[in-house]
């Protein structure tokens, strides 16, 4: 029946051994404006991280470039010693030259500095999931991938993921190491990377959408608002819920710097969309 709720798995296992709840937390927004410098409210940033775990989050995504360094330092401050089962994923491959500035540097030299810096800031001997933030067009991709392969062989990282890549780039990386996750921009009204989502699902890789609430699309906002009213929810919650329902390998990492907003995001897990709801949302065209 069209009104039947569409069920979805609550967890996903990354790399065959890291089982996490699919509604996680992205720690980019706990930094300053422009993802630069410390947060305006340090205590609230700490509360957000601690409250996330209380609400069932056991997958946190960050990067050395958030701040830079600030997000990783706050995670260690708030959550050390890390509770059993918590997966903290970080990324390397971008430089920071100022607010909202993100030059790419995926050279082995920079990645070595970035990786060792992340290990130190997070206060761990091994990073559960290390993600290449971007492929560098100015560096032979083989050099980048060989560095990541060696870092894994040396035990500095457990699993390796990629970000903003196409299917051919994923396949190239798979020649060097198992790829367990891909983090690309994706939302209900931005499905540019649908082919990548399909490939990751076939390969049992996690697909981690960033910017999952793109908004600004009048058609999308109208459809989300319509479904939201049926569920007594916000359009943002419905946009997140659609992602959970859309593919079982999607891991969500909505970010916020406020506990109240975090709690609102986490209520997404309680929403059960119907087949009618999904049909309505599936028809949304890209902005």
C-alpha positions as a Markdown table, in Angstrom:
| # | Residue | x | y | z |
|---|---|---|---|---|
| 1 | Unk | 0.0 | 0.0 | 0.0 |
| 2 | Unk | 1.2 | 3.5 | -0.8 |
| 3 | Unk | 0.7 | 4.7 | 2.8 |
| 4 | Unk | 2.9 | 2.0 | 4.2 |
| 5 | Unk | 6.0 | 3.4 | 6.0 |
| 6 | Unk | 9.3 | 2.7 | 4.3 |
| 7 | Unk | 11.7 | 1.1 | 6.7 |
| 8 | Unk | 15.5 | 1.5 | 6.6 |
| 9 | Unk | 18.4 | 0.1 | 8.7 |
| 10 | Unk | 19.5 | 2.2 | 11.6 |
| 11 | Unk | 23.2 | 1.3 | 11.3 |
| 12 | Unk | 25.9 | 0.8 | 8.7 |
| 13 | Unk | 29.1 | -1.0 | 9.1 |
| 14 | Unk | 32.1 | 0.9 | 7.7 |
| 15 | Unk | 34.9 | -1.3 | 6.3 |
| 16 | Unk | 33.3 | -4.4 | 7.7 |
| 17 | Unk | 34.1 | -3.7 | 11.3 |
| 18 | Unk | 33.0 | -0.2 | 12.4 |
| 19 | Unk | 29.3 | -0.3 | 13.0 |
| 20 | Unk | 27.8 | 3.1 | 13.5 |
| 21 | Unk | 24.4 | 4.7 | 13.7 |
| 22 | Unk | 23.5 | 6.3 | 10.4 |
| 23 | Unk | 22.7 | 9.6 | 11.9 |
| 24 | Unk | 26.0 | 11.1 | 12.9 |
| 25 | Unk | 27.5 | 14.5 | 13.5 |
| 26 | Unk | 29.6 | 16.8 | 11.3 |
| 27 | Unk | 32.0 | 18.9 | 13.4 |
| 28 | Unk | 32.7 | 21.7 | 10.9 |
| 29 | Unk | 30.4 | 24.3 | 12.4 |
| 30 | Unk | 31.9 | 24.3 | 15.9 |
| 31 | Unk | 34.6 | 26.6 | 14.6 |
| 32 | Unk | 34.5 | 30.4 | 14.0 |
| 33 | Unk | 32.9 | 32.3 | 11.2 |
| 34 | Unk | 34.2 | 31.1 | 7.8 |
| 35 | Unk | 35.2 | 27.9 | 9.5 |
| 36 | Unk | 38.1 | 29.9 | 10.8 |
| 37 | Unk | 39.4 | 30.2 | 14.3 |
| 38 | Unk | 37.8 | 29.3 | 17.6 |
| 39 | Unk | 34.0 | 29.2 | 18.2 |
| 40 | Unk | 32.3 | 32.3 | 19.5 |
| 41 | Unk | 31.0 | 30.1 | 22.4 |
| 42 | Unk | 33.6 | 27.5 | 23.4 |
| 43 | Unk | 31.4 | 26.0 | 26.2 |
| 44 | Unk | 28.5 | 25.5 | 23.8 |
| 45 | Unk | 30.8 | 23.8 | 21.3 |
| 46 | Unk | 31.8 | 21.4 | 24.1 |
| 47 | Unk | 28.2 | 20.8 | 25.1 |
| 48 | Unk | 27.2 | 20.1 | 21.5 |
| 49 | Unk | 29.8 | 17.3 | 21.2 |
| 50 | Unk | 28.9 | 15.8 | 24.5 |
| 51 | Unk | 25.2 | 16.0 | 23.9 |
| 52 | Unk | 25.6 | 14.3 | 20.5 |
| 53 | Unk | 26.9 | 11.2 | 22.2 |
| 54 | Unk | 24.1 | 11.3 | 24.7 |
| 55 | Unk | 21.7 | 11.3 | 21.8 |
| 56 | Unk | 23.2 | 8.2 | 20.3 |
| 57 | Unk | 25.8 | 9.6 | 17.9 |
| 58 | Unk | 28.8 | 7.3 | 17.5 |
| 59 | Unk | 30.1 | 8.7 | 14.2 |
| 60 | Unk | 31.7 | 12.1 | 14.1 |
| 61 | Unk | 33.2 | 13.6 | 11.0 |
| 62 | Unk | 35.8 | 16.4 | 11.1 |
| 63 | Unk | 39.0 | 17.6 | 9.3 |
| 64 | Unk | 42.3 | 19.2 | 10.1 |
| 65 | Unk | 41.2 | 22.2 | 7.9 |
| 66 | Unk | 38.2 | 23.0 | 10.1 |
| 67 | Unk | 39.6 | 26.0 | 12.0 |
| 68 | Unk | 42.2 | 24.9 | 11.0 |
| 69 | Unk | 42.9 | 22.4 | 13.8 |
| 70 | Unk | 40.2 | 23.8 | 16.1 |
| 71 | Unk | 37.5 | 21.1 | 15.5 |
| 72 | Unk | 39.9 | 18.2 | 16.2 |
| 73 | Unk | 41.1 | 19.9 | 19.3 |
| 74 | Unk | 37.6 | 20.5 | 20.6 |
| 75 | Unk | 36.6 | 16.9 | 19.9 |
| 76 | Unk | 39.6 | 15.6 | 22.0 |
| 77 | Unk | 38.8 | 18.2 | 24.8 |
| 78 | Unk | 35.2 | 17.2 | 25.0 |
| 79 | Unk | 35.3 | 13.5 | 24.4 |
| 80 | Unk | 38.6 | 12.1 | 25.6 |
| 81 | Unk | 38.8 | 9.3 | 26.7 |
| 82 | Unk | 36.6 | 8.2 | 23.8 |
| 83 | Unk | 33.8 | 5.9 | 24.6 |
| 84 | Unk | 33.9 | 2.4 | 23.2 |
| 85 | Unk | 32.4 | 2.2 | 19.7 |
| 86 | Unk | 32.8 | 5.9 | 18.9 |
| 87 | Unk | 34.3 | 6.5 | 15.4 |
| 88 | Unk | 36.0 | 9.8 | 14.8 |
| 89 | Unk | 36.7 | 10.3 | 11.1 |
| 90 | Unk | 38.9 | 13.1 | 9.9 |
| 91 | Unk | 40.3 | 14.4 | 6.6 |
| 92 | Unk | 43.4 | 15.8 | 5.1 |
| 93 | Unk | 44.3 | 17.5 | 1.8 |
| 94 | Unk | 43.3 | 21.1 | 2.1 |
| 95 | Unk | 45.2 | 24.2 | 3.2 |
| 96 | Unk | 43.7 | 27.2 | 5.0 |
| 97 | Unk | 44.8 | 30.6 | 4.0 |
| 98 | Unk | 41.9 | 32.5 | 5.5 |
| 99 | Unk | 38.1 | 32.4 | 6.3 |
| 100 | Unk | 36.3 | 30.4 | 3.6 |
| 101 | Unk | 39.5 | 29.8 | 1.7 |
| 102 | Unk | 40.4 | 26.1 | 0.9 |
| 103 | Unk | 43.4 | 25.6 | -1.4 |
| 104 | Unk | 44.1 | 22.0 | -2.2 |
| 105 | Unk | 47.4 | 20.3 | -1.3 |
| 106 | Unk | 47.3 | 16.5 | -1.5 |
| 107 | Unk | 51.1 | 16.1 | -1.8 |
| 108 | Unk | 52.6 | 13.4 | 0.3 |
| 109 | Unk | 54.6 | 16.0 | 2.2 |
| 110 | Unk | 51.5 | 17.9 | 3.2 |
| 111 | Unk | 49.5 | 14.8 | 3.9 |
| 112 | Unk | 52.2 | 13.5 | 6.2 |
| 113 | Unk | 52.1 | 16.7 | 8.2 |
| 114 | Unk | 48.3 | 16.8 | 8.2 |
| 115 | Unk | 48.0 | 13.1 | 9.3 |
| 116 | Unk | 50.5 | 13.4 | 12.1 |
| 117 | Unk | 48.9 | 16.6 | 13.2 |
| 118 | Unk | 45.4 | 15.0 | 13.3 |
| 119 | Unk | 46.8 | 12.0 | 15.3 |
| 120 | Unk | 48.3 | 14.4 | 17.9 |
| 121 | Unk | 45.2 | 16.7 | 18.1 |
| 122 | Unk | 42.8 | 13.9 | 18.4 |
| 123 | Unk | 45.1 | 12.1 | 20.9 |
| 124 | Unk | 44.9 | 8.7 | 19.1 |
| 125 | Unk | 47.5 | 6.3 | 17.8 |
| 126 | Unk | 45.3 | 5.3 | 14.8 |
| 127 | Unk | 42.6 | 7.2 | 13.0 |
| 128 | Unk | 39.5 | 5.0 | 12.3 |
| 129 | Unk | 38.6 | 6.6 | 9.0 |
| 130 | Unk | 41.0 | 8.9 | 7.2 |
| 131 | Unk | 39.5 | 10.7 | 4.2 |
| 132 | Unk | 41.3 | 12.4 | 1.3 |
| 133 | Unk | 39.6 | 15.8 | 1.3 |
| 134 | Unk | 40.3 | 16.4 | -2.4 |
| 135 | Unk | 42.3 | 14.9 | -5.2 |
| 136 | Unk | 44.9 | 17.4 | -6.1 |
| 137 | Unk | 45.1 | 18.2 | -9.8 |
| 138 | Unk | 48.7 | 19.4 | -9.4 |
| 139 | Unk | 49.9 | 16.2 | -7.8 |
| 140 | Unk | 50.1 | 12.8 | -9.5 |
| 141 | Unk | 47.2 | 10.9 | -8.0 |
| 142 | Unk | 49.5 | 7.8 | -7.7 |
| 143 | Unk | 51.7 | 9.8 | -5.3 |
| 144 | Unk | 48.7 | 10.7 | -3.1 |
| 145 | Unk | 47.3 | 7.2 | -3.1 |
| 146 | Unk | 50.7 | 5.6 | -2.4 |
| 147 | Unk | 51.1 | 7.8 | 0.6 |
| 148 | Unk | 47.6 | 6.8 | 1.9 |
| 149 | Unk | 48.4 | 3.1 | 1.2 |
| 150 | Unk | 51.6 | 3.3 | 3.2 |
| 151 | Unk | 49.9 | 5.2 | 6.1 |
| 152 | Unk | 47.5 | 2.3 | 6.3 |
| 153 | Unk | 50.2 | -0.3 | 6.2 |
| 154 | Unk | 52.0 | 1.5 | 9.0 |
| 155 | Unk | 48.9 | 1.4 | 11.1 |
| 156 | Unk | 48.4 | 5.1 | 11.3 |
| 157 | Unk | 44.9 | 4.8 | 9.7 |
| 158 | Unk | 42.5 | 1.9 | 9.9 |
| 159 | Unk | 40.3 | 2.7 | 6.9 |
| 160 | Unk | 40.5 | 5.1 | 4.0 |
| 161 | Unk | 37.8 | 7.2 | 2.3 |
| 162 | Unk | 37.6 | 9.8 | -0.4 |
| 163 | Unk | 35.7 | 13.1 | -1.0 |
| 164 | Unk | 34.3 | 14.8 | -4.1 |
| 165 | Unk | 35.2 | 12.0 | -6.5 |
| 166 | Unk | 33.6 | 10.3 | -9.5 |
| 167 | Unk | 33.4 | 6.6 | -10.1 |
| 168 | Unk | 36.5 | 6.4 | -12.2 |
| 169 | Unk | 38.5 | 8.1 | -9.4 |
| 170 | Unk | 37.2 | 5.7 | -6.8 |
| 171 | Unk | 38.1 | 2.7 | -9.1 |
| 172 | Unk | 41.6 | 4.2 | -9.5 |
| 173 | Unk | 42.0 | 4.5 | -5.7 |
| 174 | Unk | 40.8 | 0.9 | -5.3 |
| 175 | Unk | 43.9 | -0.2 | -7.1 |
| 176 | Unk | 45.9 | 1.0 | -4.1 |
| 177 | Unk | 43.7 | 0.3 | -1.1 |
| 178 | Unk | 40.2 | -0.6 | -0.1 |
| 179 | Unk | 37.9 | 2.5 | -0.3 |
| 180 | Unk | 35.4 | 2.2 | 2.5 |
| 181 | Unk | 33.6 | 5.6 | 2.2 |
| 182 | Unk | 32.9 | 8.5 | -0.2 |
| 183 | Unk | 31.9 | 12.0 | 0.9 |
| 184 | Unk | 30.3 | 14.0 | -1.9 |
| 185 | Unk | 27.9 | 16.9 | -2.0 |
| 186 | Unk | 24.4 | 15.4 | -2.2 |
| 187 | Unk | 20.8 | 16.3 | -1.2 |
| 188 | Unk | 17.2 | 15.8 | -2.2 |
| 189 | Unk | 17.6 | 18.6 | -4.7 |
| 190 | Unk | 21.2 | 18.0 | -5.7 |
| 191 | Unk | 21.8 | 14.6 | -7.1 |
| 192 | Unk | 24.7 | 15.2 | -9.3 |
| 193 | Unk | 26.5 | 12.3 | -7.7 |
| 194 | Unk | 23.8 | 9.7 | -8.1 |
| 195 | Unk | 26.0 | 7.4 | -10.1 |
| 196 | Unk | 28.6 | 7.5 | -7.3 |
| 197 | Unk | 25.9 | 6.7 | -4.7 |
| 198 | Unk | 24.9 | 3.7 | -6.8 |
| 199 | Unk | 28.5 | 2.5 | -7.1 |
| 200 | Unk | 29.2 | 2.9 | -3.4 |
| 201 | Unk | 26.0 | 1.0 | -2.5 |
| 202 | Unk | 27.1 | -1.8 | -4.8 |
| 203 | Unk | 30.6 | -1.9 | -3.3 |
| 204 | Unk | 29.2 | -1.7 | 0.3 |
| 205 | Unk | 30.9 | 1.6 | 0.9 |
| 206 | Unk | 29.5 | 4.4 | 3.1 |
| 207 | Unk | 28.2 | 7.4 | 1.2 |
| 208 | Unk | 28.4 | 10.5 | 3.3 |
| 209 | Unk | 26.6 | 13.5 | 1.9 |
| 210 | Unk | 27.9 | 16.9 | 2.8 |
| 211 | Unk | 25.7 | 20.0 | 2.5 |
| 212 | Unk | 22.6 | 17.7 | 2.8 |
| 213 | Unk | 20.2 | 20.7 | 3.2 |
| 214 | Unk | 21.1 | 22.7 | 0.1 |
| 215 | Unk | 17.7 | 24.5 | 0.1 |
| 216 | Unk | 16.9 | 27.6 | -2.0 |
| 217 | Unk | 15.0 | 25.5 | -4.5 |
| 218 | Unk | 11.4 | 26.6 | -4.4 |
| 219 | Unk | 10.1 | 23.3 | -5.8 |
| 220 | Unk | 12.1 | 21.4 | -3.2 |
| 221 | Unk | 11.1 | 23.7 | -0.4 |
| 222 | Unk | 7.4 | 23.4 | -1.2 |
| 223 | Unk | 7.5 | 19.6 | -1.4 |
| 224 | Unk | 9.5 | 19.3 | 1.8 |
| 225 | Unk | 7.1 | 21.7 | 3.6 |
| 226 | Unk | 4.1 | 19.7 | 2.4 |
| 227 | Unk | 5.6 | 16.4 | 3.8 |
| 228 | Unk | 6.8 | 18.1 | 6.9 |
| 229 | Unk | 3.3 | 19.3 | 7.9 |
| 230 | Unk | 2.1 | 15.7 | 7.7 |
| 231 | Unk | 4.7 | 14.6 | 10.2 |
| 232 | Unk | 4.7 | 17.6 | 12.5 |
| 233 | Unk | 8.3 | 18.0 | 11.5 |
| 234 | Unk | 10.5 | 20.7 | 9.9 |
| 235 | Unk | 11.5 | 20.7 | 6.2 |
| 236 | Unk | 15.1 | 20.2 | 7.3 |
| 237 | Unk | 14.2 | 17.1 | 9.2 |
| 238 | Unk | 12.3 | 15.7 | 6.2 |
| 239 | Unk | 15.3 | 16.5 | 3.9 |
| 240 | Unk | 17.5 | 14.5 | 6.2 |
| 241 | Unk | 15.0 | 11.7 | 6.6 |
| 242 | Unk | 14.7 | 11.3 | 2.8 |
| 243 | Unk | 18.4 | 10.6 | 2.7 |
| 244 | Unk | 18.1 | 7.9 | 5.4 |
| 245 | Unk | 15.3 | 6.3 | 3.5 |
| 246 | Unk | 16.8 | 6.8 | 0.0 |
| 247 | Unk | 19.8 | 4.5 | 0.3 |
| 248 | Unk | 20.9 | 2.2 | 3.2 |
| 249 | Unk | 24.6 | 3.1 | 2.9 |
| 250 | Unk | 24.1 | 6.8 | 3.5 |
| 251 | Unk | 25.6 | 8.2 | 6.7 |
| 252 | Unk | 24.3 | 11.6 | 7.7 |
| 253 | Unk | 26.6 | 14.2 | 9.3 |
| 254 | Unk | 24.4 | 17.3 | 9.8 |
| 255 | Unk | 26.5 | 19.9 | 11.6 |
| 256 | Unk | 25.5 | 22.7 | 14.1 |
| 257 | Unk | 27.1 | 24.8 | 16.8 |
| 258 | Unk | 24.0 | 24.8 | 19.0 |
| 259 | Unk | 22.6 | 22.1 | 21.3 |
| 260 | Unk | 19.0 | 23.0 | 20.5 |
| 261 | Unk | 19.6 | 22.6 | 16.7 |
| 262 | Unk | 21.5 | 19.3 | 17.3 |
| 263 | Unk | 18.5 | 17.9 | 19.3 |
| 264 | Unk | 16.2 | 19.0 | 16.4 |
| 265 | Unk | 18.4 | 17.2 | 13.9 |
| 266 | Unk | 18.5 | 14.0 | 15.9 |
| 267 | Unk | 14.7 | 13.8 | 16.0 |
| 268 | Unk | 15.0 | 13.0 | 12.3 |
| 269 | Unk | 15.6 | 9.3 | 13.2 |
| 270 | Unk | 12.1 | 9.1 | 14.6 |
| 271 | Unk | 10.4 | 10.1 | 11.3 |
| 272 | Unk | 9.0 | 7.3 | 9.2 |
| 273 | Unk | 8.3 | 8.4 | 5.7 |
| 274 | Unk | 5.6 | 6.6 | 3.7 |
| 275 | Unk | 5.9 | 5.4 | 0.1 |
| 276 | Unk | 3.7 | 8.4 | -0.9 |
| 277 | Unk | 6.1 | 10.7 | 0.9 |
| 278 | Unk | 9.1 | 9.2 | -0.9 |
| 279 | Unk | 7.4 | 9.4 | -4.2 |
| 280 | Unk | 6.7 | 13.1 | -3.7 |
| 281 | Unk | 10.3 | 13.8 | -2.7 |
| 282 | Unk | 11.8 | 11.6 | -5.3 |
| 283 | Unk | 10.2 | 13.9 | -8.0 |
| 284 | Unk | 12.1 | 16.9 | -6.8 |
| 285 | Unk | 14.4 | 18.2 | -9.6 |
| 286 | Unk | 17.8 | 19.8 | -9.0 |
| 287 | Unk | 17.9 | 23.5 | -8.4 |
